[in-house]
Amino acid sequence: MGGLKKAIDFESPRRQILLADAPKLVRMLKPFAGQRVGLFVCEPHGDFETMDTWAAIANILAGDTPMGLNQPHFFGADWKEVPTNMNIEHGNCGGTGIGVAVSKEAPPRTREAARTLALALFGTLPPSIYNHFGESDPKWTQLMIEQGSWNSSSSAAAMMREPDLIVVEINAHPVQ
């Protein structure tokens, strides 16, 4: 039965899984209240599962309004979304899964918050080789932008400009 549950969880909408564990995730992330985070959705093109996943993560991180029908009194971890709406990533996308990244030049507390966020998300969602954590090198990013390989409005460029910003890239569900 355990294998069947794992298979069902892997194919389940990520929003449902995240919201089921939202209170635990908020407790993990609340010590970093005020942390700046940018949520980037990789060209969703009508992909409702990806959009729902973005909404769940946004509510867990910054939710200042009650979340979901099952948790009417639940609020988020008080992180600061930058900007306060969704960013659409055009190109430079990671394919599927969720990526959490931070600048190598980020302050130690920001780097710790990024690692905690990655552990929280990846510990809640079913294991996937597509979920990843990384540290971005601003010098490499600048070179890629100058060569025209990356867009200056990409998530990596945002971290280059603002080293205290954590980026979450939300791509399509790995099963789709």
VMD Tcl script that builds the backbone (N, CA, C; Angstrom):
set m [mol new atoms 528]
animate dup $m
set s [atomselect $m all]
$s set {name element resname resid chain x y z} {
  {N N MET 1 A 0.815 -1.190 0.000}
  {CA C MET 1 A 0.000 0.000 0.000}
  {C C MET 1 A 0.862 1.259 0.000}
  {N N GLY 2 A 2.032 1.227 0.664}
  {CA C GLY 2 A 2.908 2.391 0.717}
  {C C GLY 2 A 3.348 2.833 -0.664}
  {N N GLY 3 A 3.633 1.876 -1.552}
  {CA C GLY 3 A 4.054 2.206 -2.909}
  {C C GLY 3 A 2.944 2.883 -3.697}
  {N N LEU 4 A 1.715 2.432 -3.495}
  {CA C LEU 4 A 0.578 3.037 -4.176}
  {C C LEU 4 A 0.380 4.473 -3.711}
  {N N LYS 5 A 0.484 4.713 -2.399}
  {CA C LYS 5 A 0.343 6.077 -1.888}
  {C C LYS 5 A 1.421 6.978 -2.462}
  {N N LYS 6 A 2.668 6.502 -2.530}
  {CA C LYS 6 A 3.752 7.299 -3.096}
  {C C LYS 6 A 3.464 7.634 -4.558}
  {N N ALA 7 A 2.956 6.662 -5.321}
  {CA C ALA 7 A 2.636 6.904 -6.734}
  {C C ALA 7 A 1.520 7.928 -6.870}
  {N N ILE 8 A 0.505 7.821 -6.009}
  {CA C ILE 8 A -0.606 8.773 -6.058}
  {C C ILE 8 A -0.112 10.164 -5.673}
  {N N ASP 9 A 0.687 10.262 -4.606}
  {CA C ASP 9 A 1.226 11.557 -4.192}
  {C C ASP 9 A 2.065 12.180 -5.297}
  {N N PHE 10 A 2.873 11.375 -5.978}
  {CA C PHE 10 A 3.741 11.907 -7.019}
  {C C PHE 10 A 2.936 12.533 -8.141}
  {N N GLU 11 A 1.784 11.960 -8.446}
  {CA C GLU 11 A 0.964 12.475 -9.537}
  {C C GLU 11 A -0.083 13.479 -9.065}
  {N N SER 12 A -0.215 13.684 -7.768}
  {CA C SER 12 A -1.210 14.610 -7.231}
  {C C SER 12 A -0.823 16.048 -7.527}
  {N N PRO 13 A -1.813 16.915 -7.607}
  {CA C PRO 13 A -1.498 18.332 -7.736}
  {C C PRO 13 A -0.662 18.788 -6.532}
  {N N ARG 14 A 0.406 19.498 -6.803}
  {CA C ARG 14 A 1.316 19.927 -5.746}
  {C C ARG 14 A 0.627 20.853 -4.753}
  {N N ARG 15 A -0.356 21.626 -5.226}
  {CA C ARG 15 A -1.083 22.540 -4.341}
  {C C ARG 15 A -1.688 21.783 -3.170}
  {N N GLN 16 A -2.348 20.658 -3.440}
  {CA C GLN 16 A -2.995 19.881 -2.394}
  {C C GLN 16 A -1.977 19.410 -1.356}
  {N N ILE 17 A -0.850 18.935 -1.805}
  {CA C ILE 17 A 0.187 18.419 -0.913}
  {C C ILE 17 A 0.752 19.551 -0.062}
  {N N LEU 18 A 1.036 20.690 -0.692}
  {CA C LEU 18 A 1.592 21.823 0.036}
  {C C LEU 18 A 0.616 22.371 1.078}
  {N N LEU 19 A -0.637 22.530 0.692}
  {CA C LEU 19 A -1.610 23.074 1.635}
  {C C LEU 19 A -1.889 22.117 2.786}
  {N N ALA 20 A -1.801 20.807 2.534}
  {CA C ALA 20 A -2.001 19.838 3.612}
  {C C ALA 20 A -0.925 19.999 4.688}
  {N N ASP 21 A 0.286 20.373 4.283}
  {CA C ASP 21 A 1.397 20.559 5.225}
  {C C ASP 21 A 1.682 22.025 5.522}
  {N N ALA 22 A 0.808 22.921 5.106}
  {CA C ALA 22 A 1.063 24.357 5.258}
  {C C ALA 22 A 1.381 24.783 6.688}
  {N N PRO 23 A 0.658 24.329 7.705}
  {CA C PRO 23 A 1.001 24.774 9.063}
  {C C PRO 23 A 2.448 24.416 9.451}
  {N N LYS 24 A 2.882 23.222 9.081}
  {CA C LYS 24 A 4.256 22.803 9.376}
  {C C LYS 24 A 5.260 23.660 8.602}
  {N N LEU 25 A 4.964 23.929 7.337}
  {CA C LEU 25 A 5.864 24.735 6.511}
  {C C LEU 25 A 5.987 26.151 7.068}
  {N N VAL 26 A 4.871 26.723 7.477}
  {CA C VAL 26 A 4.904 28.078 8.028}
  {C C VAL 26 A 5.741 28.103 9.305}
  {N N ARG 27 A 5.591 27.091 10.163}
  {CA C ARG 27 A 6.412 27.043 11.386}
  {C C ARG 27 A 7.899 26.997 11.044}
  {N N MET 28 A 8.262 26.257 9.999}
  {CA C MET 28 A 9.665 26.170 9.594}
  {C C MET 28 A 10.187 27.500 9.064}
  {N N LEU 29 A 9.323 28.245 8.351}
  {CA C LEU 29 A 9.741 29.449 7.640}
  {C C LEU 29 A 9.522 30.736 8.424}
  {N N LYS 30 A 8.676 30.705 9.430}
  {CA C LYS 30 A 8.341 31.902 10.210}
  {C C LYS 30 A 9.571 32.566 10.845}
  {N N PRO 31 A 10.604 31.806 11.268}
  {CA C PRO 31 A 11.780 32.480 11.831}
  {C C PRO 31 A 12.461 33.453 10.852}
  {N N PHE 32 A 12.143 33.335 9.577}
  {CA C PHE 32 A 12.735 34.205 8.563}
  {C C PHE 32 A 11.736 35.256 8.068}
  {N N ALA 33 A 10.736 35.574 8.894}
  {CA C ALA 33 A 9.737 36.590 8.528}
  {C C ALA 33 A 10.456 37.843 8.047}
  {N N GLY 34 A 9.928 38.436 6.991}
  {CA C GLY 34 A 10.539 39.617 6.392}
  {C C GLY 34 A 11.501 39.292 5.259}
  {N N GLN 35 A 11.847 38.017 5.095}
  {CA C GLN 35 A 12.758 37.628 4.014}
  {C C GLN 35 A 12.129 37.958 2.661}
  {N N ARG 36 A 12.924 38.500 1.758}
  {CA C ARG 36 A 12.444 38.847 0.420}
  {C C ARG 36 A 12.539 37.620 -0.482}
  {N N VAL 37 A 11.483 37.380 -1.249}
  {CA C VAL 37 A 11.432 36.223 -2.144}
  {C C VAL 37 A 10.727 36.626 -3.432}
  {N N GLY 38 A 11.244 36.153 -4.563}
  {CA C GLY 38 A 10.609 36.354 -5.861}
  {C C GLY 38 A 10.105 35.019 -6.370}
  {N N LEU 39 A 8.836 34.954 -6.704}
  {CA C LEU 39 A 8.246 33.724 -7.242}
  {C C LEU 39 A 8.122 33.866 -8.751}
  {N N PHE 40 A 8.792 32.996 -9.478}
  {CA C PHE 40 A 8.800 33.023 -10.938}
  {C C PHE 40 A 8.111 31.781 -11.474}
  {N N VAL 41 A 7.106 31.977 -12.319}
  {CA C VAL 41 A 6.412 30.862 -12.960}
  {C C VAL 41 A 6.930 30.758 -14.382}
  {N N CYS 42 A 7.341 29.560 -14.746}
  {CA C CYS 42 A 7.929 29.333 -16.059}
  {C C CYS 42 A 6.847 29.202 -17.124}
  {N N GLU 43 A 6.649 30.248 -17.901}
  {CA C GLU 43 A 5.704 30.280 -19.027}
  {C C GLU 43 A 4.564 29.271 -18.884}
  {N N PRO 44 A 3.568 29.577 -18.063}
  {CA C PRO 44 A 2.545 28.585 -17.743}
  {C C PRO 44 A 1.632 28.166 -18.895}
  {N N HIS 45 A 1.366 29.030 -19.859}
  {CA C HIS 45 A 0.522 28.687 -21.019}
  {C C HIS 45 A -0.729 27.895 -20.637}
  {N N GLY 46 A -1.487 28.380 -19.677}
  {CA C GLY 46 A -2.743 27.729 -19.310}
  {C C GLY 46 A -2.572 26.505 -18.430}
  {N N ASP 47 A -1.407 26.298 -17.852}
  {CA C ASP 47 A -1.141 25.160 -16.982}
  {C C ASP 47 A -1.666 25.494 -15.584}
  {N N PHE 48 A -2.888 25.042 -15.292}
  {CA C PHE 48 A -3.526 25.402 -14.029}
  {C C PHE 48 A -2.825 24.781 -12.829}
  {N N GLU 49 A -2.246 23.592 -12.973}
  {CA C GLU 49 A -1.563 22.951 -11.846}
  {C C GLU 49 A -0.374 23.809 -11.416}
  {N N THR 50 A 0.383 24.342 -12.372}
  {CA C THR 50 A 1.530 25.186 -12.043}
  {C C THR 50 A 1.060 26.477 -11.386}
  {N N MET 51 A -0.009 27.054 -11.898}
  {CA C MET 51 A -0.538 28.288 -11.314}
  {C C MET 51 A -1.047 28.043 -9.890}
  {N N ASP 52 A -1.709 26.914 -9.661}
  {CA C ASP 52 A -2.183 26.570 -8.321}
  {C C ASP 52 A -1.015 26.344 -7.368}
  {N N THR 53 A 0.068 25.766 -7.873}
  {CA C THR 53 A 1.259 25.548 -7.049}
  {C C THR 53 A 1.860 26.892 -6.658}
  {N N TRP 54 A 1.943 27.816 -7.620}
  {CA C TRP 54 A 2.428 29.167 -7.317}
  {C C TRP 54 A 1.583 29.790 -6.208}
  {N N ALA 55 A 0.259 29.694 -6.328}
  {CA C ALA 55 A -0.636 30.309 -5.343}
  {C C ALA 55 A -0.434 29.695 -3.961}
  {N N ALA 56 A -0.256 28.389 -3.892}
  {CA C ALA 56 A -0.046 27.730 -2.602}
  {C C ALA 56 A 1.256 28.205 -1.969}
  {N N ILE 57 A 2.326 28.262 -2.746}
  {CA C ILE 57 A 3.615 28.720 -2.218}
  {C C ILE 57 A 3.524 30.177 -1.785}
  {N N ALA 58 A 2.873 31.007 -2.600}
  {CA C ALA 58 A 2.713 32.424 -2.253}
  {C C ALA 58 A 1.969 32.570 -0.931}
  {N N ASN 59 A 0.923 31.807 -0.738}
  {CA C ASN 59 A 0.154 31.898 0.499}
  {C C ASN 59 A 0.938 31.387 1.697}
  {N N ILE 60 A 1.704 30.331 1.518}
  {CA C ILE 60 A 2.517 29.797 2.616}
  {C C ILE 60 A 3.581 30.812 3.015}
  {N N LEU 61 A 4.211 31.433 2.038}
  {CA C LEU 61 A 5.293 32.369 2.332}
  {C C LEU 61 A 4.783 33.710 2.846}
  {N N ALA 62 A 3.865 34.312 2.127}
  {CA C ALA 62 A 3.504 35.698 2.428}
  {C C ALA 62 A 2.047 35.885 2.799}
  {N N GLY 63 A 1.287 34.814 2.769}
  {CA C GLY 63 A -0.152 34.929 2.960}
  {C C GLY 63 A -0.552 35.757 4.151}
  {N N ASP 64 A -1.208 36.865 3.899}
  {CA C ASP 64 A -1.741 37.678 4.981}
  {C C ASP 64 A -3.263 37.598 4.986}
  {N N THR 65 A -3.770 36.653 4.209}
  {CA C THR 65 A -5.202 36.391 4.196}
  {C C THR 65 A -5.390 34.897 4.447}
  {N N PRO 66 A -6.538 34.485 4.956}
  {CA C PRO 66 A -6.763 33.059 5.210}
  {C C PRO 66 A -6.603 32.235 3.938}
  {N N MET 67 A -6.071 31.039 4.093}
  {CA C MET 67 A -5.817 30.165 2.945}
  {C C MET 67 A -6.796 29.002 2.910}
  {N N GLY 68 A -7.325 28.737 1.754}
  {CA C GLY 68 A -8.052 27.498 1.504}
  {C C GLY 68 A -9.318 27.312 2.324}
  {N N LEU 69 A -10.188 26.486 1.817}
  {CA C LEU 69 A -11.449 26.207 2.487}
  {C C LEU 69 A -11.257 25.344 3.722}
  {N N ASN 70 A -10.232 24.493 3.710}
  {CA C ASN 70 A -10.017 23.582 4.828}
  {C C ASN 70 A -9.289 24.239 5.999}
  {N N GLN 71 A -8.693 25.399 5.794}
  {CA C GLN 71 A -7.914 26.056 6.830}
  {C C GLN 71 A -8.286 27.539 6.897}
  {N N PRO 72 A -9.499 27.859 7.305}
  {CA C PRO 72 A -9.956 29.246 7.213}
  {C C PRO 72 A -9.225 30.227 8.128}
  {N N HIS 73 A -8.505 29.752 9.141}
  {CA C HIS 73 A -7.835 30.665 10.063}
  {C C HIS 73 A -6.316 30.585 9.951}
  {N N PHE 74 A -5.826 30.085 8.861}
  {CA C PHE 74 A -4.400 29.856 8.690}
  {C C PHE 74 A -3.768 30.999 7.903}
  {N N PHE 75 A -2.651 31.520 8.402}
  {CA C PHE 75 A -1.944 32.606 7.734}
  {C C PHE 75 A -0.513 32.194 7.445}
  {N N GLY 76 A 0.150 32.912 6.528}
  {CA C GLY 76 A 1.483 32.555 6.071}
  {C C GLY 76 A 2.618 32.982 6.985}
  {N N ALA 77 A 3.864 32.792 6.493}
  {CA C ALA 77 A 5.090 32.986 7.266}
  {C C ALA 77 A 5.609 34.431 7.250}
  {N N ASP 78 A 4.885 35.345 6.654}
  {CA C ASP 78 A 5.234 36.773 6.640}
  {C C ASP 78 A 6.517 37.099 5.872}
  {N N TRP 79 A 6.791 36.346 4.816}
  {CA C TRP 79 A 7.885 36.709 3.923}
  {C C TRP 79 A 7.378 37.824 3.019}
  {N N LYS 80 A 8.286 38.547 2.379}
  {CA C LYS 80 A 7.920 39.662 1.499}
  {C C LYS 80 A 8.133 39.259 0.044}
  {N N GLU 81 A 7.034 39.150 -0.697}
  {CA C GLU 81 A 7.145 38.825 -2.121}
  {C C GLU 81 A 7.570 40.062 -2.901}
  {N N VAL 82 A 8.523 39.871 -3.803}
  {CA C VAL 82 A 9.074 40.970 -4.607}
  {C C VAL 82 A 9.001 40.572 -6.074}
  {N N PRO 83 A 8.242 41.251 -6.892}
  {CA C PRO 83 A 7.145 42.132 -6.499}
  {C C PRO 83 A 6.033 41.310 -5.879}
  {N N THR 84 A 4.959 41.972 -5.514}
  {CA C THR 84 A 3.886 41.277 -4.790}
  {C C THR 84 A 2.992 40.457 -5.710}
  {N N ASN 85 A 3.302 40.408 -6.976}
  {CA C ASN 85 A 2.519 39.576 -7.885}
  {C C ASN 85 A 3.433 38.534 -8.523}
  {N N MET 86 A 2.896 37.748 -9.396}
  {CA C MET 86 A 3.636 36.679 -10.051}
  {C C MET 86 A 4.567 37.228 -11.120}
  {N N ASN 87 A 5.750 36.660 -11.193}
  {CA C ASN 87 A 6.697 36.949 -12.264}
  {C C ASN 87 A 6.611 35.803 -13.269}
  {N N ILE 88 A 6.518 36.117 -14.543}
  {CA C ILE 88 A 6.525 35.076 -15.569}
  {C C ILE 88 A 7.945 34.989 -16.110}
  {N N GLU 89 A 8.523 33.798 -16.051}
  {CA C GLU 89 A 9.879 33.561 -16.550}
  {C C GLU 89 A 9.766 33.138 -18.011}
  {N N HIS 90 A 10.406 33.884 -18.895}
  {CA C HIS 90 A 10.403 33.562 -20.329}
  {C C HIS 90 A 11.784 33.042 -20.689}
  {N N GLY 91 A 11.866 31.772 -21.039}
  {CA C GLY 91 A 13.173 31.179 -21.322}
  {C C GLY 91 A 13.924 30.950 -20.026}
  {N N ASN 92 A 15.121 30.452 -20.106}
  {CA C ASN 92 A 15.964 30.173 -18.936}
  {C C ASN 92 A 15.239 29.320 -17.901}
  {N N CYS 93 A 14.229 28.570 -18.297}
  {CA C CYS 93 A 13.451 27.787 -17.351}
  {C C CYS 93 A 14.112 26.437 -17.102}
  {N N GLY 94 A 13.797 25.889 -15.934}
  {CA C GLY 94 A 14.387 24.615 -15.541}
  {C C GLY 94 A 13.618 23.406 -16.025}
  {N N GLY 95 A 12.604 23.556 -16.850}
  {CA C GLY 95 A 11.857 22.415 -17.377}
  {C C GLY 95 A 10.667 22.060 -16.522}
  {N N THR 96 A 10.862 21.160 -15.538}
  {CA C THR 96 A 9.781 20.758 -14.647}
  {C C THR 96 A 10.262 20.850 -13.208}
  {N N GLY 97 A 9.331 20.756 -12.276}
  {CA C GLY 97 A 9.692 20.787 -10.867}
  {C C GLY 97 A 9.790 22.196 -10.315}
  {N N ILE 98 A 10.400 22.285 -9.137}
  {CA C ILE 98 A 10.548 23.564 -8.448}
  {C C ILE 98 A 12.018 23.784 -8.142}
  {N N GLY 99 A 12.480 25.002 -8.413}
  {CA C GLY 99 A 13.851 25.365 -8.086}
  {C C GLY 99 A 13.873 26.476 -7.055}
  {N N VAL 100 A 14.787 26.372 -6.112}
  {CA C VAL 100 A 15.020 27.429 -5.132}
  {C C VAL 100 A 16.465 27.855 -5.319}
  {N N ALA 101 A 16.689 29.160 -5.450}
  {CA C ALA 101 A 18.051 29.653 -5.682}
  {C C ALA 101 A 18.304 30.919 -4.878}
  {N N VAL 102 A 19.585 31.118 -4.599}
  {CA C VAL 102 A 20.029 32.283 -3.852}
  {C C VAL 102 A 21.391 32.689 -4.410}
  {N N SER 103 A 21.712 33.947 -4.328}
  {CA C SER 103 A 23.003 34.434 -4.805}
  {C C SER 103 A 24.122 33.953 -3.886}
  {N N LYS 104 A 25.264 33.639 -4.475}
  {CA C LYS 104 A 26.440 33.295 -3.675}
  {C C LYS 104 A 26.896 34.473 -2.831}
  {N N GLU 105 A 26.462 35.677 -3.205}
  {CA C GLU 105 A 26.826 36.888 -2.471}
  {C C GLU 105 A 25.753 37.315 -1.463}
  {N N ALA 106 A 24.765 36.460 -1.254}
  {CA C ALA 106 A 23.688 36.788 -0.313}
  {C C ALA 106 A 24.211 36.785 1.116}
  {N N PRO 107 A 23.606 37.599 1.976}
  {CA C PRO 107 A 23.972 37.572 3.390}
  {C C PRO 107 A 23.726 36.167 3.972}
  {N N PRO 108 A 24.465 35.796 5.016}
  {CA C PRO 108 A 24.310 34.456 5.609}
  {C C PRO 108 A 22.872 34.116 5.996}
  {N N ARG 109 A 22.135 35.063 6.545}
  {CA C ARG 109 A 20.740 34.784 6.949}
  {C C ARG 109 A 19.871 34.471 5.728}
  {N N THR 110 A 20.092 35.162 4.628}
  {CA C THR 110 A 19.331 34.895 3.402}
  {C C THR 110 A 19.663 33.507 2.879}
  {N N ARG 111 A 20.923 33.134 2.914}
  {CA C ARG 111 A 21.323 31.797 2.450}
  {C C ARG 111 A 20.709 30.711 3.332}
  {N N GLU 112 A 20.678 30.963 4.631}
  {CA C GLU 112 A 20.055 30.005 5.554}
  {C C GLU 112 A 18.553 29.901 5.280}
  {N N ALA 113 A 17.907 31.029 5.034}
  {CA C ALA 113 A 16.475 31.029 4.719}
  {C C ALA 113 A 16.213 30.249 3.430}
  {N N ALA 114 A 17.083 30.415 2.437}
  {CA C ALA 114 A 16.917 29.699 1.159}
  {C C ALA 114 A 17.050 28.195 1.364}
  {N N ARG 115 A 18.033 27.782 2.142}
  {CA C ARG 115 A 18.207 26.340 2.406}
  {C C ARG 115 A 16.995 25.787 3.169}
  {N N THR 116 A 16.497 26.558 4.125}
  {CA C THR 116 A 15.331 26.113 4.892}
  {C C THR 116 A 14.102 26.016 3.989}
  {N N LEU 117 A 13.927 26.982 3.106}
  {CA C LEU 117 A 12.803 26.945 2.168}
  {C C LEU 117 A 12.897 25.714 1.268}
  {N N ALA 118 A 14.080 25.448 0.735}
  {CA C ALA 118 A 14.257 24.270 -0.127}
  {C C ALA 118 A 13.947 22.986 0.653}
  {N N LEU 119 A 14.450 22.876 1.869}
  {CA C LEU 119 A 14.169 21.695 2.693}
  {C C LEU 119 A 12.674 21.559 2.968}
  {N N ALA 120 A 12.017 22.680 3.254}
  {CA C ALA 120 A 10.584 22.647 3.541}
  {C C ALA 120 A 9.790 22.174 2.325}
  {N N LEU 121 A 10.052 22.777 1.165}
  {CA C LEU 121 A 9.306 22.411 -0.042}
  {C C LEU 121 A 9.627 20.985 -0.485}
  {N N PHE 122 A 10.910 20.665 -0.557}
  {CA C PHE 122 A 11.308 19.355 -1.088}
  {C C PHE 122 A 11.049 18.235 -0.096}
  {N N GLY 123 A 10.947 18.567 1.187}
  {CA C GLY 123 A 10.594 17.561 2.177}
  {C C GLY 123 A 9.104 17.272 2.202}
  {N N THR 124 A 8.313 18.195 1.673}
  {CA C THR 124 A 6.862 18.044 1.644}
  {C C THR 124 A 6.399 17.394 0.349}
  {N N LEU 125 A 6.952 17.854 -0.761}
  {CA C LEU 125 A 6.557 17.311 -2.068}
  {C C LEU 125 A 7.186 15.932 -2.267}
  {N N PRO 126 A 6.579 15.110 -3.104}
  {CA C PRO 126 A 7.180 13.806 -3.381}
  {C C PRO 126 A 8.589 13.985 -3.956}
  {N N PRO 127 A 9.508 13.081 -3.634}
  {CA C PRO 127 A 10.874 13.204 -4.155}
  {C C PRO 127 A 10.867 13.285 -5.682}
  {N N SER 128 A 11.695 14.170 -6.199}
  {CA C SER 128 A 11.788 14.335 -7.651}
  {C C SER 128 A 13.181 14.829 -8.001}
  {N N ILE 129 A 13.747 14.247 -9.025}
  {CA C ILE 129 A 15.054 14.708 -9.496}
  {C C ILE 129 A 14.944 16.102 -10.109}
  {N N TYR 130 A 13.730 16.558 -10.342}
  {CA C TYR 130 A 13.521 17.850 -10.996}
  {C C TYR 130 A 13.481 19.017 -10.017}
  {N N ASN 131 A 13.289 18.739 -8.721}
  {CA C ASN 131 A 13.329 19.802 -7.726}
  {C C ASN 131 A 14.792 20.050 -7.397}
  {N N HIS 132 A 15.183 21.313 -7.329}
  {CA C HIS 132 A 16.605 21.592 -7.119}
  {C C HIS 132 A 16.838 22.881 -6.327}
  {N N PHE 133 A 17.968 22.896 -5.627}
  {CA C PHE 133 A 18.426 24.061 -4.889}
  {C C PHE 133 A 19.779 24.443 -5.456}
  {N N GLY 134 A 20.029 25.743 -5.567}
  {CA C GLY 134 A 21.325 26.166 -6.062}
  {C C GLY 134 A 21.692 27.562 -5.616}
  {N N GLU 135 A 22.979 27.830 -5.732}
  {CA C GLU 135 A 23.493 29.166 -5.463}
  {C C GLU 135 A 23.975 29.747 -6.781}
  {N N SER 136 A 23.517 30.948 -7.069}
  {CA C SER 136 A 23.801 31.603 -8.338}
  {C C SER 136 A 25.035 32.498 -8.218}
  {N N ASP 137 A 25.888 32.433 -9.213}
  {CA C ASP 137 A 27.086 33.275 -9.260}
  {C C ASP 137 A 26.755 34.531 -10.066}
  {N N PRO 138 A 26.716 35.703 -9.428}
  {CA C PRO 138 A 26.351 36.936 -10.126}
  {C C PRO 138 A 27.274 37.256 -11.309}
  {N N LYS 139 A 28.543 36.912 -11.210}
  {CA C LYS 139 A 29.478 37.187 -12.312}
  {C C LYS 139 A 29.124 36.336 -13.534}
  {N N TRP 140 A 28.774 35.096 -13.303}
  {CA C TRP 140 A 28.362 34.205 -14.396}
  {C C TRP 140 A 27.064 34.722 -15.018}
  {N N THR 141 A 26.134 35.128 -14.168}
  {CA C THR 141 A 24.861 35.659 -14.664}
  {C C THR 141 A 25.094 36.875 -15.549}
  {N N GLN 142 A 25.940 37.799 -15.090}
  {CA C GLN 142 A 26.236 39.000 -15.869}
  {C C GLN 142 A 26.829 38.625 -17.226}
  {N N LEU 143 A 27.736 37.671 -17.249}
  {CA C LEU 143 A 28.344 37.221 -18.499}
  {C C LEU 143 A 27.291 36.645 -19.445}
  {N N MET 144 A 26.394 35.824 -18.909}
  {CA C MET 144 A 25.347 35.210 -19.739}
  {C C MET 144 A 24.396 36.274 -20.309}
  {N N ILE 145 A 24.117 37.317 -19.528}
  {CA C ILE 145 A 23.253 38.406 -20.013}
  {C C ILE 145 A 23.977 39.188 -21.100}
  {N N GLU 146 A 25.249 39.502 -20.868}
  {CA C GLU 146 A 26.027 40.258 -21.852}
  {C C GLU 146 A 26.159 39.499 -23.171}
  {N N GLN 147 A 26.248 38.173 -23.111}
  {CA C GLN 147 A 26.362 37.358 -24.317}
  {C C GLN 147 A 25.013 37.143 -25.004}
  {N N GLY 148 A 23.927 37.570 -24.345}
  {CA C GLY 148 A 22.605 37.416 -24.929}
  {C C GLY 148 A 21.982 36.054 -24.682}
  {N N SER 149 A 22.615 35.230 -23.873}
  {CA C SER 149 A 22.075 33.901 -23.589}
  {C C SER 149 A 20.924 33.945 -22.591}
  {N N TRP 150 A 20.973 34.913 -21.675}
  {CA C TRP 150 A 19.927 35.048 -20.666}
  {C C TRP 150 A 19.297 36.421 -20.765}
  {N N ASN 151 A 18.064 36.489 -20.359}
  {CA C ASN 151 A 17.294 37.725 -20.367}
  {C C ASN 151 A 17.609 38.542 -19.112}
  {N N SER 152 A 17.678 39.845 -19.241}
  {CA C SER 152 A 17.974 40.701 -18.085}
  {C C SER 152 A 16.813 40.771 -17.096}
  {N N SER 153 A 15.653 40.204 -17.445}
  {CA C SER 153 A 14.533 40.164 -16.505}
  {C C SER 153 A 14.344 38.762 -15.915}
  {N N SER 154 A 15.341 37.898 -16.096}
  {CA C SER 154 A 15.241 36.526 -15.599}
  {C C SER 154 A 15.371 36.473 -14.080}
  {N N SER 155 A 15.032 35.322 -13.528}
  {CA C SER 155 A 15.158 35.133 -12.085}
  {C C SER 155 A 16.615 35.258 -11.652}
  {N N ALA 156 A 17.547 34.761 -12.441}
  {CA C ALA 156 A 18.974 34.872 -12.102}
  {C C ALA 156 A 19.412 36.339 -12.089}
  {N N ALA 157 A 18.917 37.115 -13.031}
  {CA C ALA 157 A 19.260 38.540 -13.068}
  {C C ALA 157 A 18.700 39.259 -11.841}
  {N N ALA 158 A 17.529 38.849 -11.387}
  {CA C ALA 158 A 16.945 39.461 -10.186}
  {C C ALA 158 A 17.856 39.232 -8.982}
  {N N MET 159 A 18.394 38.018 -8.851}
  {CA C MET 159 A 19.306 37.730 -7.740}
  {C C MET 159 A 20.623 38.486 -7.889}
  {N N MET 160 A 21.057 38.691 -9.134}
  {CA C MET 160 A 22.299 39.425 -9.377}
  {C C MET 160 A 22.140 40.874 -8.892}
  {N N ARG 161 A 20.987 41.465 -9.203}
  {CA C ARG 161 A 20.731 42.852 -8.820}
  {C C ARG 161 A 20.443 42.997 -7.322}
  {N N GLU 162 A 19.836 41.973 -6.737}
  {CA C GLU 162 A 19.397 42.046 -5.339}
  {C C GLU 162 A 19.870 40.793 -4.593}
  {N N PRO 163 A 21.088 40.797 -4.055}
  {CA C PRO 163 A 21.640 39.592 -3.429}
  {C C PRO 163 A 20.859 39.084 -2.215}
  {N N ASP 164 A 19.998 39.907 -1.626}
  {CA C ASP 164 A 19.216 39.430 -0.479}
  {C C ASP 164 A 17.882 38.815 -0.905}
  {N N LEU 165 A 17.714 38.579 -2.202}
  {CA C LEU 165 A 16.477 38.015 -2.745}
  {C C LEU 165 A 16.640 36.509 -2.974}
  {N N ILE 166 A 15.679 35.739 -2.499}
  {CA C ILE 166 A 15.608 34.308 -2.797}
  {C C ILE 166 A 14.649 34.152 -3.964}
  {N N VAL 167 A 14.990 33.285 -4.899}
  {CA C VAL 167 A 14.134 33.048 -6.056}
  {C C VAL 167 A 13.567 31.628 -5.995}
  {N N VAL 168 A 12.270 31.527 -6.232}
  {CA C VAL 168 A 11.611 30.232 -6.374}
  {C C VAL 168 A 11.084 30.174 -7.796}
  {N N GLU 169 A 11.545 29.196 -8.554}
  {CA C GLU 169 A 11.095 29.007 -9.929}
  {C C GLU 169 A 10.137 27.830 -9.948}
  {N N ILE 170 A 8.907 28.096 -10.364}
  {CA C ILE 170 A 7.859 27.071 -10.369}
  {C C ILE 170 A 7.620 26.660 -11.815}
  {N N ASN 171 A 8.003 25.437 -12.101}
  {CA C ASN 171 A 7.864 24.873 -13.444}
  {C C ASN 171 A 6.714 23.874 -13.457}
  {N N ALA 172 A 6.429 23.315 -14.594}
  {CA C ALA 172 A 5.357 22.336 -14.736}
  {C C ALA 172 A 5.583 21.143 -13.812}
  {N N HIS 173 A 4.508 20.471 -13.469}
  {CA C HIS 173 A 4.573 19.258 -12.654}
  {C C HIS 173 A 5.417 18.228 -13.404}
  {N N PRO 174 A 6.317 17.522 -12.719}
  {CA C PRO 174 A 7.188 16.566 -13.410}
  {C C PRO 174 A 6.444 15.440 -14.134}
  {N N VAL 175 A 5.194 15.169 -13.745}
  {CA C VAL 175 A 4.455 14.071 -14.354}
  {C C VAL 175 A 3.756 14.481 -15.634}
  {N N GLN 176 A 3.565 15.790 -15.852}
  {CA C GLN 176 A 2.790 16.236 -17.014}
  {C C GLN 176 A 3.491 15.942 -18.317}
}
mol reanalyze $m
mol bondsrecalc $m
mol representation Tube
mol addrep $m
